[in-house]
Amino acid sequence: MKRNNALLGRTALFALSVAAFSWPANAQTPEQIHKQAIVIDPHVDVVTTAKVKAGTTIDAGTQIDVAKLKKGQVDAIFPSVFVEQSVRTPEGYAAARKEADAKLAAILDIAAKHPNDVVIALSAADVEKAAAAGKTAIVISFLNAYALGKDPTALKAFYDKGVRVFGLVHAGNNDFADSSRPHARDKAGENHGLSAAGKQAITLANDLGILVDVSQLTTEGFNQAIALSRAPVIASHSGVSGVVKSARNLTDAELDAIKANNGVVGIVAFSSYLKQQTPGVEAAVKAVRQKYGAVNGYEGLTQAQRDALGKETAALQVRASVDDFAASIDYAVKRIGIDHVAISSDFNHGGGVTGFED
């Protein structure tokens, strides 16, 4: 299968417009720079009607609704077809696929409902065209191969429906890769980074023209993905270990590898990855999770229990500020250069810091 260069062949667009915002030489103020740039948020989540009654996904008054995108002059977003990791059984895979299909449909629906404001982008050229027309481009991403079951070729069906970014794993190992945040039931390093299915999925993503997203992988899996990919990768929503020590954040060596790969890292506006929490806070959060029975992620909890757990843990943690967010961005820029650093919100899934709420 020949590689589709529609997106991968023009990764420079993302290296410039995501990271350096196609920096206008004649712009003087932040407002001028923002207005003239192609501004891209490389990772946001969608909220379906199961969680928000007043509509679907980003037209439901969430952190990234259409009106906010327009007011904020955001030229492109990468909304994620994301499914939480759960049990690896036929029933679990089927439920994950059903949820992934529903989220993909919700993303496509927003473009159908708001054709004058947003448009699905299938290539870098589509992003540029949307920006020129004053619309927000939607570049659909896919996060957590759990929804593919054990079959990497299932990615093709999502590509055919518009997916152009692929992240192998979230919290909890799956059949494709090891997670930097394994669940309690997971066997550490069970895939030795990437499994055969994970490696095949990266090759297929390259063939199709899908950007590979290396956020959330273990270091072993990250290194394998970088080595295997024939095109630049992105880490769509990550922090830096040089600021906050976390297995979820990228080490200096991993930042260097992204630069060498000509890729981009999106520094994520997520408090716990921007501001180091004290051991006392971490212990208190762990106790709250135990109280709710949150052993393997949020598995088995009702929506009400999830909401309550979220409120209790948020109240314990020290919330990051815009200054904290900027500190991590500056760290990455100093390490690997502005052409390889992006700003990622992770809105609708815990993202947002004091002063940058939507």
C-alpha positions as CSV (number, residue, x, y, z in Angstrom):
1,M,0.0,0.0,0.0
2,K,1.4,3.4,-1.0
3,R,1.6,6.1,1.7
4,N,-0.9,8.9,1.3
5,N,1.0,12.2,1.6
6,A,-2.1,14.4,1.8
7,L,-1.4,15.0,5.5
8,L,1.9,13.4,6.3
9,G,3.7,15.0,3.4
10,R,2.8,18.4,4.7
11,T,3.5,17.9,8.4
12,A,5.4,21.1,8.2
13,L,2.1,22.9,8.3
14,F,1.5,21.4,11.7
15,A,5.0,22.0,12.9
16,L,4.5,25.7,12.0
17,S,0.9,26.4,12.6
18,V,0.5,24.2,15.7
19,A,3.8,25.1,17.2
20,A,4.9,28.5,15.9
21,F,1.5,29.5,14.6
22,S,2.9,30.3,11.2
23,W,4.5,33.2,13.0
24,P,3.8,36.5,11.0
25,A,6.9,38.5,10.7
26,N,5.1,41.8,10.6
27,A,2.9,41.2,13.6
28,Q,3.7,43.2,16.7
29,T,1.1,42.4,19.4
30,P,-0.2,39.1,20.7
31,E,-3.6,40.0,19.2
32,Q,-2.1,40.6,15.8
33,I,-0.1,37.4,15.9
34,H,-3.1,35.4,16.9
35,K,-5.3,36.9,14.2
36,Q,-2.8,36.3,11.4
37,A,-1.7,32.8,12.5
38,I,-3.3,29.5,11.8
39,V,-4.1,28.5,15.4
40,I,-4.6,24.8,16.1
41,D,-5.5,23.0,19.3
42,P,-4.1,19.4,18.8
43,H,-6.2,17.7,21.4
44,V,-9.8,18.2,22.7
45,D,-12.5,15.8,23.7
46,V,-16.1,15.5,22.8
47,V,-19.1,15.2,25.1
48,T,-22.0,13.1,23.9
49,T,-25.7,13.3,24.8
50,A,-25.1,10.7,27.4
51,K,-23.3,13.3,29.5
52,V,-24.8,16.6,28.2
53,K,-28.5,16.8,27.6
54,A,-28.6,20.0,25.6
55,G,-27.3,18.6,22.4
56,T,-24.2,16.8,21.2
57,T,-20.4,17.3,21.4
58,I,-19.1,20.8,20.9
59,D,-22.4,22.6,20.3
60,A,-23.6,21.7,23.8
61,G,-22.2,24.6,25.8
62,T,-19.0,22.8,26.7
63,Q,-15.5,24.3,26.9
64,I,-15.1,24.3,23.1
65,D,-18.5,25.1,21.7
66,V,-18.8,26.6,18.2
67,A,-19.4,30.1,19.5
68,K,-16.2,30.0,21.6
69,L,-14.2,28.7,18.7
70,K,-15.3,31.6,16.6
71,K,-14.8,34.2,19.3
72,G,-11.4,32.8,20.1
73,Q,-10.4,32.7,16.4
74,V,-9.3,29.0,16.6
75,D,-8.6,27.8,13.1
76,A,-8.5,24.1,13.8
77,I,-9.1,21.5,16.6
78,F,-8.3,17.8,16.9
79,P,-11.4,16.4,18.6
80,S,-10.8,12.8,19.8
81,V,-12.7,9.7,19.2
82,F,-11.7,8.5,22.7
83,V,-12.9,5.4,24.6
84,E,-11.7,4.6,28.2
85,Q,-9.8,1.3,28.6
86,S,-11.9,-1.5,30.1
87,V,-11.9,-5.3,30.1
88,R,-10.4,-7.0,27.1
89,T,-13.3,-9.4,26.4
90,P,-15.5,-9.7,23.3
91,E,-18.2,-7.8,25.1
92,G,-15.7,-5.1,26.2
93,Y,-14.4,-4.7,22.6
94,A,-17.9,-4.5,21.2
95,A,-18.9,-1.9,23.7
96,A,-15.8,0.2,23.0
97,R,-16.4,0.0,19.3
98,K,-20.0,1.1,19.8
99,E,-18.9,4.1,21.9
100,A,-16.2,5.0,19.4
101,D,-18.7,4.9,16.5
102,A,-21.0,7.2,18.5
103,K,-18.3,9.7,19.2
104,L,-17.2,9.8,15.6
105,A,-20.8,10.3,14.5
106,A,-21.1,13.2,17.0
107,I,-18.1,14.9,15.6
108,L,-19.3,14.5,12.0
109,D,-22.7,15.8,13.2
110,I,-21.3,19.0,14.4
111,A,-19.9,19.8,10.9
112,A,-23.3,18.9,9.4
113,K,-25.1,21.2,11.8
114,H,-22.8,24.2,11.5
115,P,-21.5,24.2,7.9
116,N,-20.9,27.9,8.0
117,D,-18.6,27.7,11.0
118,V,-16.8,24.4,11.0
119,V,-15.7,21.9,8.4
120,I,-14.1,18.4,8.5
121,A,-10.4,18.6,7.3
122,L,-8.9,15.5,5.6
123,S,-5.5,17.1,4.8
124,A,-3.2,20.0,5.7
125,A,-4.5,21.9,2.6
126,D,-8.1,21.6,4.0
127,V,-6.9,23.3,7.2
128,E,-5.4,26.2,5.3
129,K,-8.5,26.4,3.2
130,A,-10.8,26.5,6.2
131,A,-8.7,29.2,7.9
132,A,-8.8,31.3,4.8
133,A,-12.6,31.0,4.7
134,G,-12.9,32.0,8.4
135,K,-14.0,28.5,9.5
136,T,-12.7,26.1,12.1
137,A,-11.2,22.9,10.7
138,I,-12.0,19.7,12.5
139,V,-9.1,17.2,12.2
140,I,-10.5,14.0,13.7
141,S,-8.2,12.1,16.0
142,F,-8.6,8.6,17.5
143,L,-7.3,7.8,21.0
144,N,-7.0,4.3,22.5
145,A,-6.8,1.3,20.1
146,Y,-9.0,-0.6,22.6
147,A,-11.9,0.2,20.3
148,L,-10.1,-1.7,17.5
149,G,-10.2,-4.9,19.5
150,K,-7.2,-6.8,18.5
151,D,-7.3,-5.9,14.8
152,P,-5.1,-3.1,13.6
153,T,-6.7,-3.2,10.1
154,A,-9.9,-1.9,11.7
155,L,-8.2,1.5,11.7
156,K,-8.9,1.7,8.0
157,A,-12.7,2.0,8.6
158,F,-12.1,5.0,10.8
159,Y,-9.8,6.6,8.3
160,D,-12.5,6.2,5.6
161,K,-14.8,8.2,7.9
162,G,-12.3,11.0,8.4
163,V,-9.9,10.1,11.2
164,R,-6.4,11.6,10.5
165,V,-4.6,11.2,13.9
166,F,-4.1,8.0,15.8
167,G,-3.0,7.6,19.5
168,L,-2.5,4.0,20.5
169,V,-3.2,4.1,24.2
170,H,-4.7,6.0,27.1
171,A,-4.8,5.0,30.8
172,G,-4.4,1.2,31.0
173,N,-2.7,-1.2,28.7
174,N,-4.4,-2.6,25.6
175,D,-3.6,-5.2,23.0
176,F,-1.5,-2.7,21.0
177,A,0.7,-0.9,23.5
178,D,1.7,-0.4,27.1
179,S,0.4,2.7,28.9
180,S,2.4,5.2,30.9
181,R,-0.5,4.9,33.4
182,P,-1.3,1.1,33.6
183,H,-4.3,-0.1,35.5
184,A,-4.0,-2.1,38.7
185,R,-4.9,-5.3,36.8
186,D,-2.3,-4.8,34.1
187,K,0.9,-6.8,33.8
188,A,3.7,-4.3,33.7
189,G,5.4,-4.2,30.3
190,E,3.2,-6.9,28.9
191,N,3.6,-5.6,25.3
192,H,7.3,-4.7,25.8
193,G,6.3,-1.2,24.5
194,L,4.4,-2.0,21.3
195,S,2.8,-5.4,20.5
196,A,2.9,-6.8,17.0
197,A,-0.5,-5.3,16.5
198,G,0.7,-1.9,17.6
199,K,3.6,-2.0,15.2
200,Q,1.3,-3.0,12.4
201,A,-1.1,-0.2,13.3
202,I,1.7,2.4,13.0
203,T,2.8,1.0,9.6
204,L,-0.8,1.2,8.4
205,A,-1.2,4.7,9.8
206,N,1.8,5.8,7.8
207,D,0.5,4.0,4.7
208,L,-2.9,5.8,4.9
209,G,-1.6,9.2,5.8
210,I,-2.6,9.3,9.5
211,L,-0.5,11.2,12.0
212,V,0.8,8.9,14.8
213,D,0.2,10.3,18.3
214,V,2.8,9.2,20.9
215,S,1.2,10.7,24.0
216,Q,0.5,8.3,26.9
217,L,2.9,5.6,25.8
218,T,5.6,4.1,28.0
219,T,9.1,5.2,27.2
220,E,9.7,1.8,25.5
221,G,6.6,2.2,23.4
222,F,7.4,5.8,22.6
223,N,10.9,4.9,21.4
224,Q,9.6,2.1,19.3
225,A,6.9,4.3,17.7
226,I,9.5,7.0,16.8
227,A,11.8,4.4,15.3
228,L,9.1,2.7,13.4
229,S,7.2,5.6,12.0
230,R,8.2,6.8,8.5
231,A,6.8,10.2,9.1
232,P,6.9,12.9,11.8
233,V,4.8,12.1,14.9
234,I,3.0,14.3,17.4
235,A,2.6,14.0,21.1
236,S,-0.8,15.8,21.1
237,H,-1.3,16.3,24.9
238,S,1.7,15.9,27.1
239,G,3.6,17.6,29.9
240,V,7.4,17.7,30.6
241,S,9.1,15.7,33.3
242,G,11.7,18.5,33.6
243,V,8.9,20.5,35.3
244,V,6.7,17.8,36.9
245,K,7.9,14.3,37.5
246,S,5.3,12.0,36.1
247,A,5.4,8.8,34.0
248,R,2.8,10.6,31.9
249,N,5.1,13.5,31.0
250,L,7.9,13.4,28.5
251,T,11.5,13.2,29.5
252,D,14.2,15.4,28.0
253,A,15.3,12.4,25.9
254,E,11.8,12.0,24.5
255,L,11.5,15.7,23.7
256,D,14.8,15.4,21.9
257,A,13.5,12.4,20.0
258,I,10.5,14.3,18.8
259,K,12.7,17.1,17.6
260,A,14.9,14.7,15.7
261,N,11.8,13.1,14.2
262,N,10.7,16.6,13.0
263,G,7.6,16.1,15.1
264,V,5.6,18.3,17.5
265,V,4.7,18.1,21.2
266,G,1.5,19.7,22.4
267,I,2.0,20.9,26.0
268,V,-1.2,20.1,27.8
269,A,-3.2,22.5,30.0
270,F,-3.8,19.9,32.6
271,S,-3.0,20.9,36.2
272,S,-1.5,17.7,37.5
273,Y,1.0,17.6,34.7
274,L,1.9,21.3,35.1
275,K,2.2,21.7,38.9
276,Q,3.9,19.2,41.1
277,Q,1.5,17.9,43.7
278,T,2.8,17.2,47.2
279,P,3.0,13.6,48.6
280,G,0.2,14.5,51.0
281,V,-2.1,15.5,48.2
282,E,-1.3,12.4,46.1
283,A,-2.0,10.2,49.1
284,A,-5.3,12.0,49.8
285,V,-6.4,11.6,46.1
286,K,-5.5,7.9,46.3
287,A,-7.7,7.5,49.4
288,V,-10.6,9.2,47.7
289,R,-10.3,6.9,44.7
290,Q,-10.2,3.9,47.0
291,K,-13.4,5.1,48.7
292,Y,-15.2,5.1,45.4
293,G,-13.7,1.8,44.3
294,A,-11.9,3.4,41.4
295,V,-9.3,0.7,40.9
296,N,-9.0,0.4,37.2
297,G,-9.6,3.9,36.0
298,Y,-13.3,4.8,36.4
299,E,-14.4,1.3,35.5
300,G,-17.7,0.2,37.2
301,L,-18.6,3.7,38.4
302,T,-21.8,5.4,37.6
303,Q,-21.8,8.9,36.1
304,A,-22.9,10.3,39.4
305,Q,-20.0,8.5,41.2
306,R,-17.5,9.8,38.5
307,D,-18.7,13.3,39.0
308,A,-18.5,13.1,42.7
309,L,-15.1,11.6,42.6
310,G,-13.9,14.3,40.2
311,K,-15.1,17.1,42.5
312,E,-13.5,15.6,45.6
313,T,-10.1,15.0,43.9
314,A,-10.2,18.4,42.2
315,A,-10.8,20.1,45.6
316,L,-7.7,18.4,47.0
317,Q,-5.3,19.2,44.2
318,V,-3.4,22.5,43.7
319,R,-4.7,24.0,40.5
320,A,-2.2,25.2,37.9
321,S,-2.2,28.7,36.6
322,V,-1.5,30.2,33.2
323,D,2.0,31.0,34.5
324,D,2.5,27.3,35.3
325,F,1.3,26.4,31.9
326,A,3.7,28.9,30.3
327,A,6.6,27.5,32.4
328,S,6.1,24.1,30.8
329,I,5.8,25.6,27.3
330,D,8.9,27.6,27.9
331,Y,10.8,24.6,29.1
332,A,10.0,22.6,26.0
333,V,10.7,25.6,23.7
334,K,14.2,26.1,25.3
335,R,14.9,22.4,25.0
336,I,13.8,21.6,21.4
337,G,12.8,24.9,19.8
338,I,9.5,26.7,19.1
339,D,8.9,24.9,15.8
340,H,8.4,21.6,17.7
341,V,6.1,22.9,20.5
342,A,2.4,23.4,20.5
343,I,-0.3,24.4,22.9
344,S,-2.9,21.8,23.8
345,S,-6.0,22.3,25.9
346,D,-7.4,18.8,26.5
347,F,-10.7,20.7,27.0
348,N,-13.8,18.5,28.0
349,H,-11.6,15.9,29.7
350,G,-10.0,17.7,32.6
351,G,-8.1,20.4,30.7
352,G,-8.0,24.0,31.6
353,V,-6.0,26.0,34.2
354,T,-6.8,29.1,36.2
355,G,-7.0,31.9,33.6
356,F,-7.5,29.5,30.7
357,E,-10.8,27.8,31.4
358,D,-12.3,27.5,27.9
